[in-house]
Amino acid sequence: MNLSLNIFSSIPCWLIPLLVGAICAILGYLLGKLSSSGNTNTVDLDVYKNRISKLETDLAACQSSKASVSRSSGAGNTVSSFAAGAATSAAVKTEVAASAAPVRQSKPVEVVPPKSTFDAVAAKAVFGKKIKEDDLTVVEGIGPKIKELFHNHEVTTWAALASCSVEKCQEVLKSGGKRFEMHKPGTWPRQADLAAKGLWKELNDWQDQLDGGK
């Protein structure tokens, strides 16, 4: 008897309703025949009734277990969804806070101009007169008018004149008209370079050899 009940209890839940239906059908058929039998069949009828009761109990337990699993799964999904939503909200808040944070602007780098190496005393000792820094007329061949032409072309220092090509000097002269085109600026950038470097002795000696800066 116990062996039979153990066998039924091991049947999968989804088969229990089918077995209950099949057994009920069989019992309905048998009841009709057993009703005409004597007390000898009473024990067998009780056995079948007990089996049916056991199957119904197992079916109810199976359905209850399935419902419990479904509720647990739903609760787990709800917790997971809540956690994901909380993480997304935290990420959005972090991004907003980062975008709202003030941006520190770096201080501009201050460009310190190089110190002048002009030595007025040394220049005067060589030329025998006071020399002004970046006075383009120190260059042999450049007078006040030509100096003004170069200033009009943003050439205002010895270093700037030293960086000019001879062709550039010629363009500056042409801008002043025909009377300036006769001048020959071939040595002017080199003279300006010596003046910018403070090489007054070399400049003076070279100018002694030049003819009007040519």
C-alpha positions in Angstrom: 0.0 0.0 0.0 2.7 2.5 1.0 4.7 1.5 -2.1 1.9 2.4 -4.3 1.4 5.8 -2.6 5.2 6.5 -3.0 5.0 5.7 -6.7 2.2 8.2 -7.2 3.9 10.9 -5.1 6.9 10.7 -7.5 4.8 11.4 -10.6 5.6 14.9 -12.1 3.0 17.6 -11.4 1.9 18.1 -14.9 0.9 14.4 -15.2 -1.2 14.4 -12.1 -4.3 16.1 -13.6 -4.2 13.6 -16.5 -4.0 10.6 -14.1 -6.7 12.0 -11.9 -9.0 12.3 -14.9 -8.1 8.9 -16.2 -8.6 7.2 -12.8 -12.0 9.0 -12.3 -13.1 7.7 -15.7 -12.1 4.2 -14.8 -13.7 4.5 -11.4 -16.9 5.7 -12.9 -16.9 2.6 -15.0 -16.0 0.4 -12.2 -18.5 1.9 -9.7 -21.3 0.8 -12.0 -20.1 -2.7 -11.9 -19.1 -2.7 -8.2 -22.5 -1.5 -7.1 -23.8 -4.9 -8.0 -21.1 -6.7 -6.2 -21.1 -7.6 -2.5 -19.0 -6.5 0.4 -15.9 -8.2 -1.1 -15.2 -5.2 -3.3 -15.7 -2.6 -0.5 -11.9 -2.7 0.4 -10.8 -2.2 -3.2 -13.2 0.7 -3.6 -11.7 2.4 -0.5 -8.2 1.9 -1.8 -9.0 3.7 -5.1 -10.7 6.5 -3.1 -7.6 6.9 -1.0 -5.5 7.0 -4.2 -7.7 9.7 -5.7 -7.5 11.7 -2.5 -3.7 11.4 -2.5 -3.5 12.5 -6.1 -5.7 15.5 -5.5 -3.6 16.5 -2.5 -0.4 16.3 -4.7 -2.1 18.3 -7.4 -3.0 21.1 -4.9 0.6 21.1 -3.5 2.1 21.3 -7.0 -0.2 24.2 -7.9 0.7 26.0 -4.7 4.4 25.5 -5.3 4.1 26.8 -8.8 2.3 30.0 -7.6 5.0 30.5 -4.9 7.7 30.3 -7.5 5.9 32.8 -9.8 5.6 35.3 -6.9 9.3 34.9 -6.0 10.3 35.4 -9.7 8.1 38.5 -9.9 9.6 39.9 -6.7 13.1 39.3 -8.0 12.4 41.0 -11.3 10.9 44.0 -9.4 14.1 44.3 -7.2 16.3 44.0 -10.2 14.4 46.7 -12.1 14.5 48.9 -9.0 18.3 48.4 -8.7 18.8 49.2 -12.4 16.7 52.3 -12.1 18.6 53.5 -9.1 22.0 52.9 -10.8 20.8 54.8 -13.9 19.5 57.7 -11.7 22.9 57.9 -9.9 24.8 57.9 -13.2 22.6 60.8 -14.5 23.1 62.8 -11.3 26.9 62.3 -11.5 26.9 63.5 -15.1 24.8 66.5 -14.3 27.1 67.4 -11.4 30.2 67.1 -13.6 28.7 69.3 -16.3 27.7 71.9 -13.7 31.1 72.0 -12.0 32.9 75.3 -12.9 35.7 74.9 -15.4 39.0 76.3 -14.2 40.6 78.5 -16.8 44.4 78.3 -17.0 46.2 81.6 -16.6 47.6 82.9 -19.9 51.3 82.5 -20.2 53.0 85.8 -19.9 55.6 86.3 -22.7 58.6 88.1 -21.4 60.4 90.0 -24.1 64.1 89.4 -24.3 66.3 91.9 -22.6 67.9 94.4 -24.8 71.7 94.0 -25.3 72.1 97.5 -26.6 75.1 99.3 -25.1 74.9 103.0 -25.9 78.3 103.7 -24.3 80.1 101.1 -26.5 78.3 102.4 -29.6 79.3 106.0 -28.8 82.9 104.9 -28.2 83.2 103.4 -31.7 81.1 106.0 -33.7 82.0 109.0 -31.7 78.4 110.1 -31.3 75.3 109.1 -29.4 73.5 106.1 -31.0 69.8 105.5 -30.4 68.6 102.0 -30.1 67.0 100.6 -33.3 67.8 103.8 -35.2 67.8 102.5 -38.8 69.9 105.5 -39.9 72.9 103.8 -38.3 72.9 101.6 -41.4 75.1 103.1 -44.1 72.8 104.2 -47.0 69.6 104.8 -44.9 68.5 108.3 -44.2 65.4 109.7 -42.4 63.2 109.4 -45.5 64.1 105.8 -46.2 63.8 105.1 -42.4 60.2 106.4 -42.6 59.5 104.1 -45.5 60.7 101.0 -43.6 58.6 102.1 -40.6 55.5 102.3 -42.8 56.2 98.6 -43.7 56.5 97.6 -40.0 60.2 97.4 -40.1 61.2 99.5 -37.1 64.1 97.6 -35.4 67.6 96.5 -36.4 66.5 92.9 -35.9 63.5 93.3 -38.2 65.7 94.9 -40.9 68.2 92.1 -40.5 65.5 89.5 -41.2 64.5 91.2 -44.4 65.7 89.9 -47.7 67.3 92.3 -50.3 64.2 91.9 -52.4 62.0 93.0 -49.5 64.2 96.1 -49.1 63.8 96.9 -52.8 60.0 96.6 -52.5 60.1 99.1 -49.7 62.1 101.5 -51.7 59.8 101.2 -54.7 56.9 102.1 -52.6 58.5 105.5 -52.1 58.6 106.3 -55.8 61.3 106.6 -58.5 63.7 108.7 -56.5 64.2 105.9 -54.0 64.7 103.1 -56.5 68.3 104.3 -57.2 69.5 103.1 -53.7 71.2 99.7 -53.4 70.1 97.8 -50.2 72.4 94.8 -50.7 74.3 95.4 -47.5 71.5 96.7 -45.3 70.3 93.5 -43.7 73.9 92.5 -42.8 74.7 96.0 -41.3 71.4 95.8 -39.3 72.4 92.4 -38.0 75.8 93.7 -36.7 74.0 96.6 -35.0 71.5 94.3 -33.4 74.3 92.1 -32.0 76.3 95.1 -30.7 79.2 94.4 -33.0 80.0 98.1 -33.4 83.7 97.7 -34.2 83.0 95.3 -37.1 80.1 97.5 -38.3 82.2 100.6 -38.3 85.2 99.0 -40.1 82.9 97.6 -42.8 81.1 100.9 -43.3 84.5 102.5 -43.9 84.9 100.3 -46.9 81.4 100.9 -48.3 80.3 103.5 -50.7 77.0 104.8 -49.6 75.9 101.4 -48.2 76.6 99.6 -51.5 
